């Protein structure tokens, strides 16, 4: 099943995931920032350049994981970029871009670079999971 995805691509060291949402760029930005807890409650950050960022999670075995970093670039309502890493992992850079979709709504593109080849599939799966949750939150917010 293809679903709402408009593009999924994996490079040697980059994962790109893109999804169409039924809400405006402004509403999408609100979901990515102020209302992030509705779809990604384990990620905490303020929308200022240099602000710290932290994500906590549990893996399938119940072990706690944490990734931390900082915001690199914030251009409301179009761009959010941060650098982060889990302990023992290489630092990666995540770039969120929000743009208006043809016919209404918005397109969100997430690009994570700096991954080693072995991590690309796991990270693509993670971004797919989070963007599916964002899709649900966007759909609920427009009903």
Backbone as a chain_set.jsonl record, in Angstrom:
{"seq": "XXXXXXXXXXXXXXXXXXXXXXXXXXXXXXXXXXXXXXXXXXXXXXXXXXXXXXXXXXXXXXXXXXXXXXXXXXXXXXXXXXXXXXXXXXXXXXXXXXXXXXXXXXXXXXXXXXXXXXXXXXXXXXXXXXXXXXXXXXXXXXX", "coords": {"N": [[0.841, -1.179, 0.0], [0.627, 2.146, -0.882], [-0.114, 4.579, 0.403], [-0.119, 7.905, 1.938], [2.347, 8.834, 1.15], [4.565, 10.712, -0.797], [7.124, 10.46, -1.589], [9.815, 8.284, -0.976], [13.086, 7.784, -0.164], [16.326, 6.368, -0.017], [19.633, 7.041, 0.628], [23.192, 6.41, 0.565], [24.217, 7.617, 2.867], [22.124, 9.164, 3.681], [18.735, 9.687, 4.561], [15.598, 10.262, 3.167], [12.356, 11.288, 3.636], [9.094, 11.953, 2.697], [5.921, 13.477, 3.04], [2.462, 14.101, 2.388], [0.215, 16.408, 3.812], [-3.066, 17.217, 5.074], [-3.375, 19.839, 5.894], [-2.668, 23.39, 6.241], [0.488, 25.124, 5.624], [1.071, 26.771, 7.822], [-0.484, 25.548, 9.85], [0.735, 23.056, 9.839], [3.329, 23.752, 10.688], [2.718, 24.515, 13.305], [1.999, 22.006, 14.329], [4.485, 20.736, 14.158], [5.95, 22.118, 16.012], [4.756, 23.787, 18.446], [2.553, 22.058, 19.011], [3.653, 19.551, 19.019], [3.687, 17.529, 20.928], [1.33, 16.115, 20.584], [1.781, 14.182, 18.719], [4.445, 13.379, 18.859], [5.463, 12.872, 21.629], [7.803, 12.286, 23.013], [9.867, 13.878, 22.231], [11.607, 16.798, 22.921], [12.004, 20.262, 22.643], [12.819, 23.762, 22.207], [11.906, 26.329, 19.89], [14.247, 27.821, 18.996], [17.287, 28.915, 17.573], [20.118, 27.085, 18.439], [18.953, 26.102, 20.739], [18.588, 23.434, 23.09], [17.843, 19.964, 22.361], [16.059, 17.003, 22.976], [15.379, 13.544, 22.858], [13.631, 10.844, 24.223], [13.25, 7.311, 24.438], [11.999, 3.899, 24.356], [13.361, 0.809, 23.453], [12.518, -2.238, 21.623], [13.177, -4.211, 23.433], [12.792, -3.013, 25.813], [14.743, -1.339, 26.753], [15.98, 1.856, 27.694], [16.502, 4.632, 25.578], [18.283, 7.532, 24.484], [18.544, 10.521, 22.672], [20.332, 13.441, 21.914], [20.764, 16.917, 21.143], [20.87, 19.96, 19.262], [19.14, 22.834, 17.984], [19.821, 23.922, 14.734], [19.004, 25.551, 12.618], [16.2, 27.642, 12.252], [13.405, 28.611, 10.625], [10.556, 29.865, 10.684], [7.484, 29.584, 8.874], [8.676, 27.393, 7.639], [11.126, 25.893, 7.807], [13.042, 23.709, 9.778], [15.858, 22.683, 11.425], [18.121, 20.415, 12.845], [20.878, 19.105, 14.779], [21.863, 15.981, 16.057], [22.501, 13.156, 18.285], [22.638, 9.823, 19.521], [24.111, 8.355, 22.461], [27.273, 7.041, 21.674], [26.712, 6.891, 18.982], [27.167, 8.273, 15.682], [26.99, 11.785, 15.035], [24.109, 13.133, 13.509], [22.369, 15.058, 11.005], [19.295, 16.639, 10.844], [16.817, 17.767, 8.731], [13.957, 19.529, 8.338], [11.528, 20.4, 6.074], [8.84, 22.442, 5.124], [6.302, 22.895, 2.817], [3.908, 24.396, 0.591], [1.398, 22.368, -0.788], [0.467, 21.413, -4.113], [-2.79, 22.16, -4.948], [-3.614, 22.473, -2.341], [-3.205, 22.052, 1.241], [-0.188, 20.695, 2.699], [3.283, 19.816, 2.214], [5.606, 17.817, 3.829], [8.995, 17.386, 4.175], [11.48, 15.326, 5.364], [14.859, 15.11, 5.943], [17.549, 13.233, 6.801], [20.906, 13.304, 7.401], [24.312, 12.088, 7.405], [24.335, 9.574, 8.354], [25.558, 6.237, 8.982], [25.816, 3.584, 6.607], [24.627, 1.204, 7.567], [22.717, 2.107, 9.35], [20.697, 3.356, 7.926], [18.27, 2.057, 7.127], [16.983, 1.509, 9.566], [16.625, 4.121, 10.522], [15.031, 5.218, 8.495], [12.72, 3.729, 8.911], [12.054, 4.675, 11.456], [11.53, 7.43, 10.906], [9.382, 7.11, 9.187], [7.501, 6.008, 10.936], [7.155, 8.206, 12.752], [6.227, 10.217, 10.985], [3.867, 9.056, 10.099], [2.393, 9.242, 12.451], [2.307, 12.035, 12.643], [0.722, 12.523, 10.397], [-1.743, 11.436, 11.238], [-2.283, 13.185, 13.397], [-2.509, 15.605, 11.976], [-4.711, 15.069, 10.387], [-6.709, 14.706, 12.306], [-6.715, 17.283, 13.396], [-7.878, 18.767, 11.385], [-10.479, 18.039, 11.256]], "CA": [[0.0, 0.0, 0.0], [1.463, 3.322, -0.989], [-0.481, 5.541, 1.437], [-0.009, 9.32, 1.597], [3.731, 9.192, 0.852], [4.838, 11.147, -2.152], [8.473, 10.031, -1.942], [10.672, 7.633, 0.002], [14.365, 7.504, -0.814], [17.426, 6.106, 0.904], [20.964, 7.141, 0.059], [24.214, 5.716, 1.344], [24.325, 8.231, 4.189], [21.005, 10.088, 3.86], [17.366, 9.194, 4.453], [14.635, 11.311, 2.831], [10.969, 10.847, 3.715], [8.221, 13.084, 2.39], [4.515, 13.127, 3.209], [1.469, 15.152, 2.161], [-0.704, 16.592, 4.926], [-4.269, 17.939, 4.654], [-3.46, 21.131, 6.578], [-1.816, 24.446, 5.693], [1.872, 25.242, 6.098], [1.023, 27.352, 9.172], [-0.96, 24.51, 10.769], [1.783, 22.031, 9.916], [4.382, 24.292, 11.55], [2.223, 24.415, 14.685], [2.117, 20.595, 14.72], [5.906, 20.405, 14.313], [6.57, 22.873, 17.104], [3.96, 23.96, 19.659], [1.66, 20.92, 19.235], [4.43, 18.337, 18.761], [3.336, 16.513, 21.917], [0.177, 15.318, 20.156], [2.204, 13.075, 17.859], [5.797, 12.948, 19.218], [5.621, 13.386, 22.989], [9.123, 11.978, 23.566], [10.851, 14.839, 21.717], [11.459, 18.092, 23.58], [12.884, 21.352, 22.225], [12.267, 25.083, 21.937], [12.189, 26.68, 18.494], [15.264, 28.868, 18.882], [18.583, 28.416, 17.129], [20.995, 26.774, 19.556], [18.217, 25.499, 21.85], [18.814, 21.992, 23.203], [16.819, 19.051, 21.873], [16.231, 15.682, 23.583], [14.352, 12.527, 22.628], [13.73, 9.627, 25.034], [12.424, 6.227, 23.913], [12.31, 2.534, 24.788], [13.429, -0.104, 22.306], [11.641, -3.409, 21.721], [13.568, -4.992, 24.612], [12.495, -2.216, 26.998], [15.883, -0.506, 27.139], [15.783, 3.274, 27.432], [17.458, 5.301, 24.713], [18.182, 8.993, 24.478], [19.332, 11.263, 21.693], [20.316, 14.859, 22.257], [21.409, 17.797, 20.185], [20.48, 21.368, 19.307], [18.6, 23.401, 16.744], [20.824, 24.572, 13.904], [18.343, 26.584, 11.822], [14.754, 27.715, 12.437], [12.823, 29.641, 9.772], [9.116, 29.615, 10.678], [6.955, 28.251, 9.133], [9.16, 26.571, 6.525], [12.358, 25.123, 7.965], [13.556, 23.375, 11.097], [17.03, 21.841, 11.218], [18.855, 20.175, 14.077], [21.924, 18.076, 14.836], [21.67, 15.169, 17.245], [23.123, 11.827, 18.321], [22.499, 8.987, 20.71], [25.455, 8.004, 22.934], [27.965, 6.021, 20.897], [26.38, 7.011, 17.56], [27.66, 9.468, 14.994], [26.045, 12.895, 14.943], [23.422, 13.284, 12.234], [21.684, 16.334, 10.818], [17.918, 16.451, 10.409], [16.324, 18.971, 8.068], [12.523, 19.474, 8.058], [11.068, 21.473, 5.197], [7.388, 22.459, 4.938], [5.932, 23.735, 1.676], [2.517, 24.285, 0.159], [1.143, 21.329, -1.789], [-0.426, 21.775, -5.206], [-4.162, 21.787, -4.624], [-3.902, 22.708, -0.929], [-2.469, 21.258, 2.216], [1.251, 20.937, 2.761], [4.217, 18.702, 2.051], [6.705, 17.829, 4.798], [10.138, 16.573, 3.79], [12.491, 15.134, 6.41], [16.121, 14.594, 5.392], [18.559, 13.007, 7.837], [22.191, 13.002, 6.773], [25.403, 11.751, 8.305], [24.141, 8.202, 8.825], [26.329, 5.185, 8.336], [24.943, 2.795, 5.733], [23.892, 0.208, 8.341], [21.636, 2.743, 10.115], [19.705, 4.03, 7.085], [16.967, 1.385, 7.137], [16.38, 1.738, 10.882], [16.203, 5.522, 10.612], [13.887, 5.396, 7.602], [11.586, 3.154, 9.622], [11.708, 5.621, 12.526], [10.896, 8.629, 10.327], [8.071, 6.683, 8.681], [6.653, 5.905, 12.127], [6.82, 9.546, 13.255], [5.407, 10.949, 10.017], [2.52, 8.478, 10.156], [1.74, 9.86, 13.618], [2.03, 13.422, 12.256], [-0.412, 12.445, 9.475], [-2.95, 11.255, 12.064], [-2.524, 14.443, 14.123], [-2.971, 16.609, 11.014], [-6.07, 14.686, 9.956], [-7.595, 14.999, 13.445], [-6.806, 18.73, 13.587], [-8.667, 19.411, 10.334], [-11.873, 17.554, 11.281]], "C": [[0.881, 1.235, 0.0], [1.139, 4.372, 0.055], [-0.261, 6.969, 0.977], [1.391, 9.747, 1.181], [3.859, 9.64, -0.587], [6.242, 10.745, -2.577], [9.128, 9.367, -0.742], [11.978, 7.323, -0.708], [15.421, 7.286, 0.255], [18.726, 6.222, 0.126], [21.945, 6.412, 0.955], [24.313, 6.3, 2.745], [23.186, 9.203, 4.477], [19.683, 9.349, 3.704], [16.477, 10.391, 4.155], [13.244, 10.693, 2.858], [10.092, 12.08, 3.539], [6.773, 12.628, 2.482], [3.645, 14.349, 2.938], [0.533, 15.199, 3.36], [-1.9, 17.437, 4.472], [-4.446, 19.296, 5.317], [-2.452, 22.108, 5.985], [-0.394, 24.379, 6.253], [1.888, 25.774, 7.528], [0.569, 26.311, 10.191], [0.054, 23.379, 10.917], [2.908, 22.492, 10.82], [3.963, 24.193, 13.017], [2.329, 22.968, 15.184], [3.576, 20.192, 14.95], [6.524, 21.027, 15.557], [5.694, 22.871, 18.358], [3.107, 22.747, 20.006], [2.341, 19.576, 19.004], [4.064, 17.201, 19.713], [2.153, 15.652, 21.532], [0.595, 14.13, 19.311], [3.626, 12.586, 18.143], [6.115, 13.449, 20.623], [7.004, 13.162, 23.596], [10.223, 12.918, 23.102], [10.578, 16.193, 22.339], [12.484, 19.085, 23.028], [12.103, 22.651, 22.133], [12.679, 25.47, 20.53], [13.107, 27.893, 18.386], [16.562, 28.221, 18.414], [19.479, 28.235, 18.35], [20.296, 26.125, 20.737], [18.48, 23.995, 21.894], [17.585, 21.195, 22.77], [17.098, 17.686, 22.484], [15.065, 14.784, 23.205], [14.662, 11.333, 23.521], [12.828, 8.574, 24.413], [12.814, 4.924, 24.592], [12.332, 1.659, 23.549], [12.532, -1.313, 22.56], [11.955, -4.277, 22.941], [13.295, -4.235, 25.914], [13.637, -1.363, 27.495], [15.623, 0.946, 26.775], [16.891, 3.814, 26.539], [17.253, 6.799, 24.803], [19.061, 9.534, 23.357], [19.252, 12.725, 22.098], [21.09, 15.65, 21.219], [20.932, 19.219, 20.361], [19.932, 21.785, 17.947], [19.692, 24.174, 16.019], [20.211, 25.744, 13.135], [16.841, 26.492, 12.047], [14.248, 28.9, 11.623], [11.319, 29.37, 9.687], [8.447, 30.218, 9.441], [7.468, 27.218, 8.136], [10.29, 25.607, 6.821], [12.716, 24.947, 9.428], [14.692, 22.384, 10.876], [17.733, 21.658, 12.554], [19.918, 19.104, 13.874], [21.699, 17.308, 16.127], [22.396, 13.844, 17.137], [22.709, 11.125, 19.602], [23.915, 8.643, 21.176], [26.049, 6.855, 22.117], [27.677, 6.058, 19.409], [27.005, 8.277, 16.976], [26.573, 10.536, 14.998], [25.421, 12.927, 13.555], [22.736, 14.638, 12.208], [20.315, 16.066, 10.217], [17.379, 17.785, 9.921], [14.847, 18.747, 7.742], [12.175, 20.658, 7.169], [9.556, 21.328, 5.022], [7.089, 23.393, 3.773], [4.477, 23.475, 1.31], [2.403, 23.222, -0.926], [0.272, 21.893, -2.901], [-1.825, 21.301, -4.84], [-4.523, 21.958, -3.162], [-3.165, 21.759, -0.019], [-0.991, 21.597, 2.194], [2.018, 19.64, 2.527], [5.314, 18.886, 3.102], [7.779, 16.883, 4.284], [11.106, 16.536, 4.962], [13.698, 14.495, 5.751], [17.098, 14.458, 6.555], [19.845, 12.565, 7.161], [23.246, 12.739, 7.845], [25.292, 10.345, 8.871], [25.17, 7.259, 8.214], [25.341, 4.282, 7.604], [24.086, 1.808, 6.518], [22.688, 0.811, 9.067], [20.518, 3.289, 9.243], [18.336, 3.369, 7.144], [16.239, 1.582, 8.464], [15.86, 3.174, 10.995], [15.036, 5.811, 9.675], [12.624, 4.866, 8.268], [11.118, 4.087, 10.74], [11.012, 6.854, 11.997], [9.518, 8.287, 9.763], [7.073, 6.583, 9.829], [6.208, 7.297, 12.589], [5.942, 10.318, 12.264], [4.011, 10.351, 9.89], [1.739, 9.071, 11.323], [1.413, 11.327, 13.336], [0.814, 13.474, 11.317], [-1.722, 12.307, 10.246], [-3.287, 12.549, 12.792], [-3.051, 15.525, 13.195], [-4.399, 16.326, 10.583], [-7.073, 15.001, 11.064], [-7.78, 16.51, 13.597], [-7.663, 19.414, 12.523], [-10.095, 18.903, 10.302], [-12.68, 18.283, 12.32]], "O": [[1.795, 1.342, 0.817], [2.06, 5.014, 0.56], [-0.218, 7.237, -0.224], [1.604, 10.923, 0.883], [3.315, 9.007, -1.492], [6.538, 10.687, -3.771], [9.003, 9.847, 0.385], [11.974, 6.667, -1.749], [15.411, 7.937, 1.299], [18.9, 5.58, -0.909], [21.564, 5.862, 1.988], [24.476, 5.557, 3.713], [23.272, 9.987, 5.422], [19.532, 8.496, 2.829], [16.586, 11.424, 4.816], [12.985, 9.695, 2.184], [10.325, 13.117, 4.159], [6.435, 11.524, 2.054], [4.036, 15.481, 3.219], [0.107, 14.161, 3.865], [-1.761, 18.279, 3.585], [-5.545, 19.85, 5.309], [-1.504, 21.705, 5.311], [-0.121, 23.671, 7.222], [2.645, 25.276, 8.361], [1.156, 26.195, 11.267], [0.209, 22.815, 12.001], [3.4, 21.714, 11.637], [4.771, 23.827, 13.871], [2.707, 22.735, 16.332], [3.866, 19.394, 15.841], [7.51, 20.517, 16.09], [5.881, 22.031, 19.238], [2.948, 22.432, 21.185], [1.664, 18.566, 18.812], [4.127, 16.032, 19.333], [1.976, 14.567, 22.086], [-0.158, 13.164, 19.194], [3.989, 11.49, 17.716], [6.941, 14.347, 20.792], [7.342, 13.791, 24.598], [11.374, 12.788, 23.518], [9.451, 16.686, 22.294], [13.676, 18.787, 22.956], [10.879, 22.645, 21.999], [13.696, 24.99, 20.028], [12.758, 28.882, 17.742], [16.888, 27.105, 18.82], [19.584, 29.127, 19.191], [20.962, 25.641, 21.652], [18.584, 23.353, 20.848], [16.455, 21.682, 22.808], [18.248, 17.248, 22.513], [13.908, 15.206, 23.228], [15.799, 10.864, 23.578], [11.753, 8.901, 23.913], [13.816, 4.848, 25.303], [11.446, 1.744, 22.699], [11.868, -1.395, 23.593], [11.085, -5.001, 23.426], [13.54, -4.762, 26.998], [13.528, -0.728, 28.544], [15.115, 1.244, 25.694], [18.065, 3.494, 26.721], [16.172, 7.27, 25.157], [20.174, 9.059, 23.131], [18.215, 13.188, 22.573], [21.95, 15.12, 20.515], [20.623, 19.644, 21.474], [20.221, 21.175, 16.917], [20.4, 24.982, 16.621], [20.827, 26.803, 13.015], [16.271, 25.401, 12.034], [14.608, 30.047, 11.888], [10.852, 28.728, 8.746], [8.847, 31.301, 9.012], [6.759, 26.261, 7.823], [10.408, 24.585, 6.145], [12.697, 25.896, 10.212], [14.508, 21.361, 10.216], [17.921, 22.616, 13.305], [19.863, 18.311, 12.933], [21.386, 17.893, 17.164], [22.849, 13.449, 16.063], [22.465, 11.759, 20.628], [24.836, 8.641, 20.36], [25.402, 5.83, 21.901], [28.318, 5.342, 18.64], [27.325, 9.221, 17.698], [25.383, 10.224, 14.967], [26.113, 12.768, 12.549], [22.546, 15.28, 13.241], [20.186, 15.362, 9.216], [17.473, 18.8, 10.61], [14.52, 17.864, 6.948], [12.504, 21.799, 7.495], [9.054, 20.226, 4.798], [7.555, 24.532, 3.739], [3.9, 22.454, 1.683], [3.204, 23.179, -1.859], [-0.57, 22.757, -2.654], [-2.006, 20.144, -4.46], [-5.64, 21.619, -2.769], [-2.572, 20.778, -0.468], [-0.595, 22.664, 1.724], [1.479, 18.538, 2.629], [5.876, 19.972, 3.244], [7.505, 15.719, 3.993], [11.504, 17.575, 5.488], [13.582, 13.467, 5.083], [17.434, 15.442, 7.213], [19.866, 11.571, 6.435], [23.095, 13.11, 9.009], [26.055, 9.962, 9.759], [25.603, 7.449, 7.077], [24.162, 4.231, 7.954], [22.925, 1.594, 6.168], [21.734, 0.094, 9.368], [19.469, 3.659, 9.772], [17.327, 4.071, 7.207], [15.027, 1.796, 8.488], [14.766, 3.399, 11.512], [14.14, 6.576, 10.03], [11.57, 5.498, 8.19], [9.917, 4.264, 10.942], [10.01, 7.29, 12.564], [8.593, 9.093, 9.856], [5.931, 7.024, 9.705], [5.018, 7.533, 12.793], [5.006, 11.003, 12.677], [3.06, 11.077, 9.599], [0.552, 9.369, 11.19], [0.357, 11.812, 13.742], [-0.023, 14.368, 11.434], [-2.701, 12.988, 9.937], [-4.444, 12.969, 12.807], [-3.942, 16.285, 13.575], [-5.202, 17.246, 10.433], [-8.163, 15.506, 10.792], [-8.883, 16.969, 13.893], [-8.13, 20.533, 12.74], [-10.861, 19.286, 9.418], [-13.868, 18.008, 12.483]]}, "num_chains": 1, "name": "protein.A"}
